[in-house]
Amino acid sequence: MPPLEKGIARLSGGRVQLSGLIVPTLVLHTIGAKSGLERDSTLMYCPDGDSMLVTGSNFAREGHPAWTANLLANPDAAASVRGRRIAVHATLVLDAERDEAWRTIEGQWPDYRQYERQSGRTLRIFRLSPA
């Protein structure tokens, strides 16, 4: 699916994403924590007021996805939603806010927190706010 996703996004100028037909999807543009190069990651997101919540589930694998390390090192990023690119500032959701963030996320995707249980790690949740 990822190669097909990339091809459709390229052909449509980022306006159409295959996964976006099923769930809200964005392309997160980060600066690599080690490389300093721009990196793009297609992610599901959960709208939350004027911000967006993204979760580093990594499909319940053991390690955190690289884009989460990129945001920790360089929180100023960009997000493309339906082909429109906006500057965002990422904030790691802290312990005091995690339960509320999970309620919001699971309001859109019930049982999504199961990824956290399966992975055996605390998933990183970021709030992307317009910069």
Summary of the structure (lengths in Angstrom):
residues: 131
radius of gyration: 14.1
end to end distance: 31.5
largest distance: 42.1
contacts: 366
relative contact order: 0.20
helix: 34%
strand: 33%
